[in-house]
C-alpha cells in the first residue's frame, strides 16, 4: 500500500510540473524548442495555466514541422456586463487546456448588406469558403493562434551559409525567435484570424506567427462619444493580446523584445492606430502596414453617435440618457445587434475606431505630425490596383465604363467624400480632368483604367505616401513597397491588376503548399519564388528592422538560375526621393511613386478646398448632427449671410456659367482647370505662410488660461483659432450673450490637411479636439453620465480635463512616444 501511495504522490507532482521536460509551474520556464519538436502533443506552461498543442507536418520537403497552439485565451470572455468594456486578463485554469482546434469567430454577419467594395477580392470571390471559417461564432471569442517552428527553417540555413552577410548574433546567442502578430482586415466588421494559417511563414522564416480574433462591428466599436461607451474595444483587444504575448511568448521560445505587428486593409489601419496609442507603448517594436493607414476615409469613424443612435432605434433602445441606452444594448442578444442593417455613407464605416482622447488620443494625422510613432520601425505599401471592387461596382460591361457612368461615379465619389457644398462642382471637374486620358478620351476601357487609378490613389496610395513621409520627416526608419502581382484564378477579369488583399497568399506562403479554399489559384514556380521573396523580406524586417538582412534573397531551390531580387537592395524611404521597391516578377527600386497624382490629392485638393472656403463661406456652419446625447434636439440652421454677398454655389442651376450648363459642358473643363491651377498657385504661397504662422503662434499643449470660477475658456483677443476651436468659441460667445459679428465667417485659420479636407462624409460634424466638449456651457447639452464601474486592468477612461488643451504640430502630444 505504501508503495502505491508513493507512486500516486509522484504522479501528482509530475502533473503539477507539466508532465514533460522543461515544464514548470505556471509562469515558470516553458518547453524548449527541441522538446516541442519531439512530441506529437507538446505541453507548454503559461502564466495562466498549461496548454497542449499539436505538431503538424507541412506539404513541402524544405519546411520543417510546426507546433500549433490554437484557441489560447488572451482575455476574459466579454460577456454580460463586460460587453462594451475593455478586456480583462484571462482567468487561470486547472490542468492542461487543449489548444488543438480553432476557436470561435467573433460575431459578424457575413451575408448582411455590408459594403463589399471595401473587402478584399479573395474574400468576396470566395464568400462560401469564407463563411465556413465563421460558422462557429460566439462573444467568447478572444483567443490567439500560435504557430511555432520546431527546427531552423531554410532562411536560417541560408543565413549561416552566407558569406557577405554576417550571422545575426543576437538571434543565435539568445535562441529566442522573433514574433509576428497578424491583425486581420474586413472593414472592422468581418473576418477572423482563423483564416490565416501561419505555419508556412513560421517554418520558412524561423519566426513565431500569431493570429487573433478581436471584437468586430457594433460589439467591438460602438461608441456614444462619452463615458457610457467610449468605443475602440476591438483595438483594446489587440493591445491585450500584445500584453499576453509580452508576458508569455518566452515560454514558447519567442522573444518578447522583438514583436512585430502586421496587418492588411483594416488590419493595417489598426497597426497604424496602435503605433499612435500610448496604451501599446513598449508592447511591440516594428510594424508592417499592408494596404491601409489610419488616414484613409474608411479608417476612423467620425460620426459614432449617429450610427449608435440608428442602431439603438432599430432594437428599441432609443433612450434620452446615453448610459441607459448602452445598458439596454448590453442586455440585447448579440445576434440581434449584429444582424441590424446600419449602412454607412459610401466609402465610410458605421462602426470602427474613434478618436476617444485616450486609446486614440487625437486625429491620427495630427498625432503623426507630432511624431507619435518614432519608437517603431515601419514597412508600408500598397497594391497596384487596390480599387478593383469600386470599379467593378461601376462598370456596365466588359467593354469598360461609359462616359455617363464615369461622370456619375466621380460625382458620387465627391458627394460622399467632400464635406462642404462650396466648390464641389469645381472639384468634380478637376478630378475628371486629372483622370481623363485626353489622347483616348472616348475609350471605355481607358476610362475604366483611369477610374481604377482614381480610387486606388485616393483611398490607398496618397494616404500611404503621406504616412511614410510623416514617418521619414522625423528620420525614422521606413520602407515602402508596391505590389504588382496576383495569382491566376478563375473568374478574375483579364484587365484586373493586383487588387486589395492580393499580397496575402504570398505573405503567408500559400504557393509553397498549394491552393486553398480561400486562395484557389493555379500557382506557378514564379508564384512560389515570389512568395519566398516576400516572406524573406517580411521576416528579415521582423528580425532586424531591415528587410535586406540578415538573410539574403536566394530561391535556387525553386529555379536553378538566380532570381532578380538577389541583386536588389531595398532602400529606405526618405522625404525627398521617396524610394520604394516594386515587388513583381521584374523587381526594381524606384522613387516618387505616382508623384503627380499623389501631389494632386495631398497638395492641390486641400488648397482648392481652402480657396473655396474663403470665397464662399460667409456664415457660421454649425454641426448638422449633435455631438452629445440625447438625440431629440432640433438641428440648428445656418444663419443667413450678410446683405450684398452672393450665396450662389458654383454648381447652382440658376448660374448661367455653371459647369453643368449646356453652354459650358463641352468646352469649359480645360479652361476651368487652368483657372483652378492659377488660383491655386496664387494662394499656395500665401496659405503656406499662413499655415506656418498659425503653427508658430500656437501655444504649447495645455497652456490654456481658465476663467476664474471654473467658467468656460474664451480665446485671447486677436488669436487665430483652428476651425474646431473657432466653432466652439462662436458657440460660447452666443451662449454667453456675446453678439457675433454677422460677417464673421467660420473659415480655417490654417489650410486643412488632406485627411481633414476629404476624409469625412458630407454630414460629418467638424472634428473637435478630445477635450473640446468640456468647454461647452451646461445649457448646450446635458453633462455626461458617470463612467461605469471598471472591470478591466486598463482602468477607467480618464475624465476630460477641466481646461482645453491646445495642440500644435511642433510639440509632442502629452502621451508622446517620440524618441528624445
SEMIDREN-450544 format. One line per 10 residues: number of its first residue (from 1); their letters; for each residue z, y, x of C-alpha. Coordinates in nm, 2 decimals. Layout:
% SEMIDREN-450544
NUM	a	Z/Y/X; ... $
This chain:
% SEMIDREN-450544
1	xxxxxxxxxx	0.00/0.00/0.00; 0.09/0.24/0.28; -0.25/0.18/0.44; -0.43/0.25/0.11; -0.22/0.58/0.07; -0.31/0.68/0.42; -0.68/0.63/0.36; -0.67/0.83/0.04; -0.50/1.12/0.22; -0.76/1.11/0.49 $
11	xxxxxxxxxx	-1.04/1.11/0.24; -0.89/1.41/0.05; -0.86/1.60/0.38; -1.23/1.53/0.46; -1.34/1.66/0.12; -1.14/1.98/0.17; -1.30/2.02/0.51; -1.65/2.00/0.37; -1.73/1.64/0.43; -1.96/1.68/0.73 $
21	xxxxxxxxxx	-1.98/1.81/1.08; -1.95/2.18/1.12; -1.80/2.23/0.77; -1.47/2.41/0.74; -1.26/2.56/0.47; -1.44/2.81/0.26; -1.50/3.11/0.47; -1.49/2.91/0.79; -1.79/2.81/1.01; -2.08/2.66/0.83 $
31	xxxxxxxxxx	-2.31/2.37/0.93; -2.52/2.42/1.24; -2.90/2.41/1.22; -2.91/2.07/1.38; -2.68/1.93/1.10; -2.89/2.09/0.83; -3.19/1.90/0.97; -3.02/1.57/0.99; -2.90/1.53/0.63; -3.10/1.49/0.31 $
41	xxxxxxxxxx	-2.85/1.69/0.11; -2.66/1.91/0.36; -2.34/2.09/0.25; -2.26/2.44/0.37; -1.94/2.64/0.33; -1.95/3.00/0.19; -1.67/3.25/0.12; -1.66/3.13/-0.24; -1.70/2.75/-0.20; -1.93/2.48/-0.07 $
51	xxxxxxxxxx	-2.29/2.44/-0.17; -2.52/2.14/-0.14; -2.89/2.20/-0.06; -3.19/1.97/-0.04; -3.42/1.91/0.26; -3.79/1.94/0.19; -4.09/1.84/0.39; -4.39/2.07/0.38; -4.75/1.97/0.33; -4.86/2.08/0.68 $
61	xxxxxxxxxx	-4.80/1.90/1.01; -4.73/2.22/1.20; -4.45/2.32/0.97; -4.10/2.17/1.01; -3.87/2.08/0.72; -3.68/2.34/0.53; -3.35/2.32/0.36; -3.35/2.49/0.02; -3.03/2.62/-0.14; -3.14/2.71/-0.50 $
71	xxxxxxxxxx	-2.93/2.89/-0.75; -2.65/3.02/-0.53; -2.44/3.27/-0.73; -2.40/3.61/-0.57; -2.22/3.78/-0.86; -2.02/3.70/-1.17; -2.23/3.65/-1.48; -2.28/3.99/-1.65; -2.18/3.86/-1.99; -1.98/4.02/-2.28 $
81	xxxxxxxxxx	-1.80/4.33/-2.16; -1.98/4.31/-1.82; -2.32/4.39/-1.99; -2.44/4.74/-1.88; -2.18/4.73/-1.60; -2.23/4.70/-1.22; -2.19/4.34/-1.09; -1.88/4.18/-0.96; -1.84/3.94/-0.67; -1.87/3.58/-0.78 $
91	xxxxxxxxxx	-1.56/3.37/-0.85; -1.47/3.08/-0.62; -1.55/2.73/-0.74; -1.38/2.40/-0.65; -1.55/2.11/-0.49; -1.92/2.11/-0.39; -2.17/2.30/-0.60; -2.52/2.16/-0.63; -2.78/2.41/-0.53; -3.09/2.19/-0.56 $
101	xxxxxxxxxx	-3.26/2.33/-0.87; -3.40/2.67/-0.96; -3.16/2.90/-1.16; -3.23/3.06/-1.49; -3.45/3.37/-1.50; -3.31/3.69/-1.63; -3.40/3.77/-2.00; -3.75/3.91/-2.05; -4.03/3.90/-2.30; -4.33/3.76/-2.12 $
111	xxxxxxxxxx	-4.56/3.77/-2.42; -4.45/4.11/-2.55; -4.66/4.42/-2.58; -4.59/4.53/-2.22; -4.83/4.74/-2.01; -5.03/4.47/-1.84; -5.22/4.73/-1.64; -4.90/4.77/-1.43; -4.87/4.40/-1.35; -5.02/4.20/-1.06 $
121	xxxxxxxxxx	-5.36/4.04/-1.12; -5.24/3.69/-1.02; -4.97/3.73/-1.28; -5.18/3.84/-1.57; -5.46/3.60/-1.48; -5.22/3.30/-1.48; -4.99/3.40/-1.76; -4.94/3.04/-1.89; -4.83/2.93/-1.55; -4.61/3.23/-1.50 $
131	xxxxxxxxxx	-4.44/3.15/-1.84; -4.32/2.82/-1.71; -4.11/2.99/-1.45; -3.92/3.20/-1.71; -3.88/2.94/-1.99; -3.52/2.89/-1.89; -3.37/3.23/-1.94; -3.00/3.34/-1.95; -2.80/3.66/-1.90; -2.61/3.44/-1.65 $
141	xxxxxxxxxx	-2.90/3.48/-1.40; -2.76/3.65/-1.09; -2.85/3.38/-0.83; -3.01/3.36/-0.49; -3.25/3.10/-0.35; -3.22/3.04/0.03; -3.49/2.88/0.25; -3.35/2.78/0.59; -3.57/2.63/0.86; -3.42/2.32/1.03 $
151	xxxxxxxxxx	-3.62/2.35/1.36; -3.80/2.61/1.56; -4.13/2.69/1.40; -4.48/2.75/1.55; -4.41/3.11/1.62; -4.10/3.03/1.83; -4.31/2.79/2.03; -4.59/3.04/2.08; -4.33/3.30/2.19; -4.19/3.07/2.45 $
161	xxxxxxxxxx	-4.54/2.99/2.58; -4.65/3.35/2.60; -4.66/3.50/2.95; -4.73/3.86/2.86; -4.46/3.89/2.60; -4.11/3.81/2.73; -3.88/3.59/2.50; -3.66/3.77/2.26; -3.33/3.70/2.44; -3.12/3.82/2.15 $
171	xxxxxxxxxx	-3.27/3.55/1.93; -3.24/3.29/2.20; -2.89/3.37/2.30; -2.73/3.42/1.96; -2.90/3.13/1.80; -2.90/3.32/1.47; -3.21/3.37/1.27; -3.33/3.69/1.11; -3.30/3.71/0.73; -3.57/3.83/0.49 $
181	xxxxxxxxxx	-3.47/3.91/0.13; -3.76/3.94/-0.12; -3.74/4.17/-0.42; -3.99/4.06/-0.69; -4.20/4.30/-0.89; -4.31/4.31/-1.25; -4.27/4.67/-1.37; -3.89/4.62/-1.38; -3.95/4.42/-1.70; -4.08/4.07/-1.60 $
191	xxxxxxxxxx	-4.07/3.82/-1.32; -3.83/3.61/-1.12; -3.76/3.53/-0.76; -3.82/3.16/-0.86; -4.19/3.23/-0.85; -4.19/3.27/-0.47; -4.12/2.97/-0.26; -4.01/3.10/0.08; -4.04/2.76/0.26; -4.36/2.82/0.45 $
201	xxxxxxxxxx	-4.27/3.17/0.56; -3.93/3.04/0.67; -4.07/2.74/0.86; -4.37/2.92/1.02; -4.18/3.24/1.12; -3.84/3.08/1.20; -3.66/3.31/0.97; -3.43/3.26/0.67; -3.60/3.37/0.35; -3.41/3.46/0.04 $
211	xxxxxxxxxx	-3.53/3.54/-0.31; -3.32/3.66/-0.61; -3.31/3.72/-0.98; -3.18/4.06/-1.09; -3.14/4.21/-1.44; -3.46/4.34/-1.59; -3.56/4.58/-1.87; -3.30/4.70/-2.11; -3.03/4.48/-1.96; -3.10/4.60/-1.61 $
221	xxxxxxxxxx	-3.18/4.97/-1.65; -3.07/5.10/-1.99; -2.92/5.45/-1.94; -2.77/5.71/-2.17; -2.76/5.97/-1.89; -2.38/5.99/-1.90; -2.07/5.77/-1.81; -2.13/5.54/-2.11; -2.42/5.37/-1.94; -2.53/5.51/-1.61 $
231	xxxxxxxxxx	-2.81/5.26/-1.56; -2.95/5.11/-1.24; -2.77/4.78/-1.29; -3.07/4.59/-1.15; -3.05/4.80/-0.83; -2.68/4.73/-0.81; -2.75/4.36/-0.85; -2.98/4.38/-0.54; -2.71/4.56/-0.35; -2.45/4.30/-0.45 $
241	xxxxxxxxxx	-2.70/4.03/-0.32; -2.72/4.21/0.01; -2.34/4.22/0.03; -2.33/3.85/-0.03; -2.58/3.79/0.24; -2.39/4.01/0.49; -2.08/3.81/0.41; -2.22/3.46/0.40; -2.55/3.42/0.57; -2.40/3.34/0.91 $
251	xxxxxxxxxx	-2.28/3.01/0.75; -2.65/2.92/0.71; -2.74/3.02/1.07; -2.86/3.37/0.97; -2.79/3.69/1.15; -2.62/3.95/0.92; -2.71/4.22/1.16; -3.09/4.16/1.12; -3.16/4.16/0.74; -3.50/4.29/0.62 $
261	xxxxxxxxxx	-3.57/4.36/0.26; -3.93/4.33/0.14; -4.10/4.36/-0.20; -4.43/4.41/-0.38; -4.50/4.66/-0.67; -4.18/4.74/-0.85; -4.00/4.54/-0.58; -4.14/4.77/-0.32; -4.02/5.07/-0.52; -3.67/4.91/-0.52 $
271	xxxxxxxxxx	-3.70/4.87/-0.15; -3.76/5.24/-0.12; -3.48/5.33/-0.35; -3.23/5.10/-0.16; -3.32/5.28/0.15; -3.22/5.61/-0.01; -2.89/5.48/-0.16; -2.56/5.52/0.02; -2.44/5.21/-0.16; -2.66/4.99/0.05 $
281	xxxxxxxxxx	-2.59/5.16/0.39; -2.53/4.90/0.66; -2.64/4.60/0.45; -2.99/4.58/0.59; -3.18/4.72/0.89; -3.55/4.70/0.81; -3.77/4.74/0.51; -4.12/4.64/0.41; -4.28/4.81/0.10; -4.60/4.63/-0.02 $
291	xxxxxxxxxx	-4.79/4.84/-0.27; -4.51/5.05/-0.40; -4.29/5.35/-0.33; -4.02/5.55/-0.51; -4.25/5.85/-0.58; -4.52/5.69/-0.79; -4.54/5.78/-1.16; -4.41/5.44/-1.26; -4.13/5.42/-1.00; -3.85/5.62/-1.17 $
301	xxxxxxxxxx	-3.77/5.68/-1.54; -3.71/6.05/-1.60; -3.66/6.00/-1.98; -3.40/5.73/-2.00; -3.22/5.88/-2.30; -3.55/5.89/-2.51; -3.61/5.52/-2.47; -3.24/5.43/-2.52; -3.24/5.62/-2.85; -3.56/5.44/-2.96 $
311	xxxxxxxxxx	-3.40/5.10/-2.88; -3.07/5.19/-3.05; -3.25/5.29/-3.36; -3.46/4.97/-3.37; -3.15/4.75/-3.36; -2.92/4.95/-3.58; -2.71/5.11/-3.31; -2.80/5.47/-3.36; -2.46/5.65/-3.32; -2.35/6.00/-3.27 $
321	xxxxxxxxxx	-2.14/5.91/-2.97; -2.31/5.75/-2.67; -2.02/5.53/-2.59; -2.02/5.39/-2.95; -2.40/5.33/-2.92; -2.36/5.14/-2.59; -2.07/4.93/-2.73; -2.29/4.84/-3.03; -2.58/4.74/-2.80; -2.33/4.54/-2.59 $
331	xxxxxxxxxx	-2.25/4.33/-2.90; -2.61/4.25/-2.98; -2.77/3.92/-2.87; -2.97/3.96/-2.55; -3.28/3.82/-2.72; -3.27/4.09/-2.99; -3.26/4.36/-2.73; -3.53/4.21/-2.50; -3.78/4.14/-2.78; -3.79/4.50/-2.91 $
341	xxxxxxxxxx	-4.12/4.68/-2.86; -4.03/5.01/-2.69; -4.35/5.14/-2.55; -4.35/5.40/-2.27; -4.62/5.66/-2.21; -4.92/5.52/-2.03; -4.87/5.49/-1.65; -4.49/5.52/-1.70; -4.19/5.29/-1.77; -3.94/5.27/-2.06 $
351	xxxxxxxxxx	-3.66/5.10/-1.86; -3.64/5.14/-1.49; -3.44/5.31/-1.21; -3.30/5.66/-1.30; -3.16/5.95/-1.10; -2.80/5.90/-1.18; -2.64/6.11/-0.90; -2.48/5.80/-0.74; -2.69/5.49/-0.68; -3.00/5.72/-0.67 $
361	xxxxxxxxxx	-2.83/6.05/-0.58; -3.13/6.28/-0.63; -3.50/6.28/-0.69; -3.64/6.03/-0.43; -3.89/6.28/-0.28; -3.61/6.53/-0.23; -3.40/6.26/-0.06; -3.69/6.17/0.17; -3.75/6.53/0.26; -3.39/6.55/0.36 $
371	xxxxxxxxxx	-3.42/6.24/0.59; -3.22/6.00/0.39; -3.38/5.69/0.54; -3.37/5.74/0.91; -3.15/5.44/0.97; -3.43/5.20/0.88; -3.75/5.08/1.04; -4.02/5.07/0.78; -4.35/4.88/0.73; -4.55/5.01/0.43 $
381	xxxxxxxxxx	-4.90/4.96/0.30; -5.15/4.93/0.01; -5.43/4.70/-0.10; -5.79/4.82/-0.12; -5.83/4.81/-0.50; -5.48/4.84/-0.64; -5.60/4.99/-0.97; -5.82/4.70/-1.08; -5.63/4.64/-1.41; -5.67/5.01/-1.50 $
391	xxxxxxxxxx	-6.05/4.98/-1.46; -6.08/4.65/-1.64; -5.89/4.82/-1.93; -6.16/5.10/-1.94; -6.48/4.91/-1.86; -6.70/4.84/-2.15; -6.93/4.57/-1.99; -7.03/4.40/-1.67; -7.27/4.69/-1.61; -6.99/4.93/-1.53 $
401	xxxxxxxxxx	-6.84/5.23/-1.70; -7.03/5.46/-1.93; -7.02/5.84/-1.89; -6.82/5.88/-2.21; -6.57/5.61/-2.11; -6.53/5.77/-1.77; -6.46/6.11/-1.93; -6.22/5.96/-2.18; -6.03/5.77/-1.91; -5.99/6.08/-1.69 $
411	xxxxxxxxxx	-5.88/6.29/-1.99; -5.63/6.02/-2.09; -5.51/6.00/-1.73; -5.44/6.37/-1.71; -5.28/6.39/-2.06; -5.03/6.12/-1.96; -4.95/6.24/-1.61; -4.99/6.62/-1.61; -4.69/6.76/-1.78; -4.80/7.11/-1.86 $
421	xxxxxxxxxx	-5.07/7.22/-2.11; -5.19/7.51/-1.89; -5.46/7.40/-1.65; -5.52/7.05/-1.80; -5.88/7.12/-1.86; -5.93/7.26/-1.51; -5.76/6.95/-1.36; -5.98/6.72/-1.57; -6.29/6.88/-1.44; -6.17/6.89/-1.09 $
431	xxxxxxxxxx	-6.09/6.52/-1.09; -6.42/6.44/-1.24; -6.59/6.64/-0.97; -6.39/6.48/-0.69; -6.45/6.13/-0.82; -6.82/6.15/-0.91; -7.08/6.02/-0.67; -7.33/6.30/-0.70; -7.60/6.11/-0.53; -7.59/5.84/-0.80 $
441	xxxxxxxxxx	-7.40/6.00/-1.09; -7.58/5.80/-1.37; -7.49/5.46/-1.22; -7.23/5.28/-1.44; -7.13/5.05/-1.15; -7.07/5.35/-0.93; -6.86/5.52/-1.20; -6.65/5.20/-1.21; -6.61/5.21/-0.84; -6.50/5.57/-0.83 $
451	xxxxxxxxxx	-6.27/5.52/-1.12; -6.11/5.23/-0.93; -6.06/5.46/-0.64; -5.91/5.73/-0.86; -5.63/5.50/-0.99; -5.57/5.34/-0.65; -5.55/5.68/-0.48; -5.32/5.85/-0.72; -5.08/5.56/-0.81; -5.06/5.39/-0.47 $
461	xxxxxxxxxx	-5.24/5.54/-0.17; -5.12/5.90/-0.19; -4.75/5.81/-0.26; -4.76/5.56/0.02; -4.91/5.80/0.27; -4.66/6.07/0.16; -4.37/5.83/0.21; -4.49/5.72/0.55; -4.54/6.08/0.66; -4.20/6.19/0.54 $
471	xxxxxxxxxx	-4.06/5.90/0.74; -4.26/5.98/1.05; -4.17/6.35/1.03; -3.82/6.26/1.15; -3.96/6.04/1.43; -3.85/5.72/1.26; -4.05/5.40/1.32; -4.31/5.33/1.05; -4.61/5.11/1.05; -4.89/5.14/0.79 $
481	xxxxxxxxxx	-5.14/4.88/0.68; -5.43/4.85/0.43; -5.51/4.50/0.30; -5.88/4.43/0.25; -5.90/4.06/0.15; -5.84/3.84/-0.15; -5.88/3.47/-0.22; -6.17/3.33/-0.42; -6.06/3.24/-0.77; -6.24/3.16/-1.10 $
491	xxxxxxxxxx	-6.27/3.45/-1.34; -6.24/3.71/-1.07; -6.51/3.99/-1.11; -6.75/4.00/-0.82; -6.70/4.37/-0.79; -6.32/4.35/-0.76; -6.16/4.45/-0.43; -5.82/4.33/-0.31; -5.61/4.42/-0.61; -5.24/4.48/-0.68 $
501	xxxxxxxxxx	-5.04/4.18/-0.56; -5.33/4.01/-0.38; -5.14/4.02/-0.05; -4.86/3.80/-0.17; -5.00/3.45/-0.12; -5.08/3.54/0.24; -4.73/3.68/0.30; -4.57/3.35/0.17; -4.82/3.12/0.34; -4.97/2.97/0.03 $
511	xxxxxxxxxx	-5.31/2.89/0.20; -5.13/2.67/0.46; -5.01/2.42/0.19; -5.29/2.46/-0.07; -5.34/2.62/-0.41; -5.05/2.65/-0.65; -5.03/2.71/-1.03; -4.98/3.08/-0.97; -5.24/3.11/-0.70; -5.52/2.87/-0.80 $
521	xxxxxxxxxx	-5.76/2.97/-0.52; -6.02/2.80/-0.31; -5.85/2.87/0.02; -6.07/2.85/0.33; -5.99/2.84/0.70; -6.03/3.21/0.71; -5.76/3.24/0.44; -5.53/3.01/0.64; -5.59/3.22/0.95; -5.52/3.55/0.77 $
531	xxxxxxxxxx	-5.20/3.41/0.62; -5.08/3.31/0.97; -5.16/3.66/1.09; -4.97/3.83/0.81; -4.67/3.60/0.84; -4.66/3.67/1.22; -4.66/4.04/1.17; -4.40/4.04/0.89; -4.16/3.81/1.08; -4.21/3.99/1.41 $
541	xxxxxxxxxx	-4.11/4.31/1.23; -3.80/4.14/1.08; -3.70/4.02/1.43; -3.76/4.33/1.64; -3.89/4.62/1.42; -4.23/4.59/1.59; -4.50/4.37/1.42; -4.67/4.32/1.76; -4.37/4.14/1.93; -4.21/3.91/2.02 $
551	xxxxxxxxxx	-4.48/3.66/1.91; -4.85/3.72/2.00; -5.12/3.66/1.74; -5.27/3.31/1.80; -5.44/3.08/1.55; -5.62/2.84/1.77; -5.45/2.56/1.57; -5.70/2.66/1.29; -6.00/2.78/1.48; -6.10/2.67/1.83 $
561	xxxxxxxxxx	-6.20/3.03/1.91; -5.96/3.32/1.93; -5.92/3.54/1.62; -5.99/3.91/1.63; -5.63/4.00/1.58; -5.54/3.89/1.93; -5.70/4.20/2.08; -5.55/4.44/1.82; -5.23/4.64/1.89; -5.09/4.78/1.57 $
571	xxxxxxxxxx	-5.00/5.14/1.65; -4.71/5.33/1.48; -4.80/5.58/1.21; -4.74/5.94/1.30; -4.77/6.26/1.11; -5.08/6.38/1.29; -5.32/6.08/1.33; -5.16/5.87/1.06; -5.27/5.54/1.22; -5.29/5.23/1.02 $
581	xxxxxxxxxx	-5.40/4.86/1.06; -5.69/4.74/0.85; -5.60/4.38/0.76; -5.90/4.18/0.68; -6.15/3.94/0.84; -6.25/4.23/1.07; -5.93/4.39/1.17; -5.91/4.73/1.33; -5.67/5.02/1.39; -5.79/5.34/1.24 $
591	xxxxxxxxxx	-5.65/5.68/1.14; -5.62/5.90/0.83; -5.68/5.65/0.56; -5.88/5.81/0.27; -5.78/6.15/0.41; -5.98/6.37/0.17; -5.86/6.20/-0.14; -5.50/6.19/-0.02; -5.52/6.56/0.06; -5.66/6.63/-0.28 $
601	xxxxxxxxxx	-5.35/6.47/-0.45; -5.09/6.59/-0.21; -5.22/6.94/-0.13; -5.47/7.08/-0.38; -5.34/6.94/-0.71; -4.99/7.08/-0.66; -5.13/7.42/-0.57; -5.36/7.42/-0.87; -5.05/7.34/-1.09; -4.86/7.63/-0.93 $
611	xxxxxxxxxx	-5.15/7.87/-0.97; -5.19/7.80/-1.34; -4.81/7.81/-1.40; -4.81/8.16/-1.27; -5.12/8.27/-1.45; -5.04/8.12/-1.80; -4.67/8.05/-1.83; -4.51/8.36/-1.98; -4.23/8.21/-2.18; -3.92/8.01/-2.10 $
621	xxxxxxxxxx	-4.00/7.65/-2.15; -3.71/7.46/-2.30; -3.68/7.08/-2.29; -3.86/6.91/-2.58; -3.61/6.63/-2.56; -3.24/6.69/-2.54; -3.08/6.57/-2.22; -2.74/6.49/-2.38; -2.63/6.25/-2.65; -2.62/6.28/-2.96 $
631	xxxxxxxxxx	-2.98/6.26/-3.08; -2.95/6.46/-3.40; -3.03/6.81/-3.28; -3.31/7.04/-3.37; -3.56/7.09/-3.10; -3.58/7.44/-2.96; -3.91/7.61/-3.00; -4.07/7.82/-2.72; -4.03/8.19/-2.76; -4.35/8.40/-2.82 $
641	xxxxxxxxxx	-4.49/8.57/-2.52; -4.48/8.94/-2.46; -4.72/9.16/-2.65; -5.06/9.21/-2.50; -5.06/8.89/-2.30; -5.32/8.63/-2.40; -5.18/8.28/-2.47; -5.51/8.11/-2.49; -5.54/7.80/-2.28; -5.84/7.73/-2.07 $
651	xxxxxxxxxx	-5.94/7.44/-2.29; -5.89/7.62/-2.63; -6.18/7.55/-2.85; -6.19/7.92/-2.95; -6.26/8.02/-2.59; -6.63/8.09/-2.56; -6.63/8.00/-2.19; -6.41/7.68/-2.23; -6.53/7.39/-2.01; -6.56/7.19/-2.33 $
661	xxxxxxxxxx	-6.80/7.44/-2.50; -7.17/7.33/-2.52; -7.29/7.63/-2.32; -7.09/7.53/-2.01; -7.07/7.15/-2.05; -7.38/7.07/-1.84; -7.36/7.33/-1.56; -7.00/7.45/-1.54; -6.83/7.18/-1.35; -6.97/7.26/-1.00 $
671	xxxxxxxxxx	-6.92/7.63/-1.04; -6.57/7.58/-1.19; -6.48/7.36/-0.89; -6.59/7.62/-0.64; -6.38/7.88/-0.82; -6.09/7.64/-0.81; -6.13/7.60/-0.44; -6.15/7.97/-0.39; -5.83/8.04/-0.59; -5.65/7.76/-0.42 $
681	xxxxxxxxxx	-5.75/7.89/-0.08; -5.64/8.24/-0.18; -5.30/8.12/-0.30; -5.24/7.85/-0.04; -5.10/8.06/0.24; -4.90/8.28/0.01; -4.75/7.98/-0.15; -4.66/7.82/0.18; -4.49/8.14/0.29; -4.31/8.15/-0.04 $
691	xxxxxxxxxx	-4.20/7.79/-0.01; -4.07/7.84/0.35; -3.89/8.15/0.24; -3.72/7.97/-0.05; -3.61/7.68/0.17; -3.49/7.92/0.43; -3.29/8.12/0.18; -3.14/7.82/0.00; -2.77/7.80/0.06; -2.62/7.48/0.21 $
701	xxxxxxxxxx	-2.53/7.20/-0.03; -2.21/7.25/-0.21; -2.18/7.62/-0.13; -2.19/7.75/-0.49; -1.94/8.01/-0.59; -1.75/7.94/-0.91; -1.64/8.17/-1.18; -1.27/8.23/-1.20; -1.10/8.03/-1.47; -1.34/7.74/-1.44 $
711	xxxxxxxxxx	-1.63/7.91/-1.62; -1.99/7.82/-1.56; -2.17/7.93/-1.24; -2.42/8.21/-1.25; -2.67/8.28/-0.98; -2.62/8.57/-0.74; -2.83/8.88/-0.81; -3.17/8.87/-0.65; -3.15/8.50/-0.56; -3.46/8.29/-0.64 $
721	xxxxxxxxxx	-3.38/7.96/-0.81; -3.57/7.63/-0.82; -3.72/7.55/-1.16; -3.43/7.33/-1.28; -3.17/7.59/-1.18; -3.36/7.87/-1.33; -3.38/7.69/-1.66; -3.01/7.64/-1.66; -2.95/8.00/-1.56; -3.15/8.13/-1.85 $
731	xxxxxxxxxx	-2.97/7.89/-2.09; -2.63/8.02/-1.96; -2.73/8.38/-2.00; -2.83/8.33/-2.36; -2.52/8.11/-2.43; -2.30/8.39/-2.29; -2.47/8.66/-2.48; -2.67/8.80/-2.19; -3.01/8.91/-2.31; -3.31/8.77/-2.13 $
741	xxxxxxxxxx	-3.60/8.99/-2.03; -3.88/8.89/-2.28; -4.12/8.90/-1.99; -3.90/8.67/-1.77; -4.11/8.36/-1.71; -3.98/8.02/-1.60; -4.20/7.97/-1.30; -4.14/7.76/-1.00; -3.96/7.95/-0.72; -4.13/7.72/-0.48 $
751	xxxxxxxxxx	-4.46/7.53/-0.52; -4.38/7.19/-0.69; -4.43/6.89/-0.48; -4.68/6.61/-0.55; -4.44/6.39/-0.75; -4.27/6.66/-0.94; -4.60/6.81/-1.05; -4.78/6.50/-1.17; -4.53/6.21/-1.19; -4.36/6.27/-1.52 $
761	xxxxxxxxxx	-4.50/6.23/-1.87; -4.61/6.53/-2.07; -4.30/6.54/-2.28; -4.06/6.49/-1.99; -3.78/6.74/-1.95; -3.76/6.94/-1.63; -3.57/6.74/-1.37; -3.22/6.86/-1.34; -3.00/6.82/-1.04; -2.74/6.54/-1.07 $
771	xxxxxxxxxx	-2.46/6.79/-1.13; -2.66/7.05/-1.32; -2.54/6.93/-1.67; -2.19/7.03/-1.58; -2.30/7.39/-1.58; -2.37/7.39/-1.95; -2.11/7.56/-2.17; -1.93/7.33/-2.41; -2.12/7.49/-2.70; -2.45/7.35/-2.58 $
781	xxxxxxxxxx	-2.35/6.99/-2.61; -2.05/6.75/-2.65; -1.86/6.66/-2.34; -1.94/6.31/-2.20; -1.71/6.04/-2.31; -1.46/5.89/-2.06; -1.60/5.61/-1.84; -1.54/5.25/-1.95; -1.28/5.05/-1.75; -1.40/4.94/-1.41 $
791	xxxxxxxxxx	-1.50/4.57/-1.40; -1.65/4.56/-1.06; -1.59/4.61/-0.69; -1.82/4.92/-0.67; -1.56/5.12/-0.85; -1.63/5.35/-1.15; -1.90/5.60/-1.10; -1.75/5.93/-0.98; -1.73/6.21/-1.24; -1.97/6.50/-1.20 $
801	xxxxxxxxxx	-1.84/6.77/-0.96; -1.68/7.07/-1.12; -1.93/7.30/-0.95; -2.30/7.28/-0.89; -2.43/7.15/-0.56; -2.73/7.33/-0.43; -2.96/7.12/-0.22; -3.23/7.24/0.02; -3.49/7.05/0.21; -3.34/7.11/0.55 $
811	xxxxxxxxxx	-2.99/6.97/0.52; -2.88/6.61/0.47; -2.75/6.50/0.13; -2.37/6.46/0.12; -2.44/6.08/0.12; -2.69/6.11/0.41; -2.76/5.81/0.62; -2.95/6.01/0.88; -2.91/5.94/1.25; -2.72/6.22/1.41 $
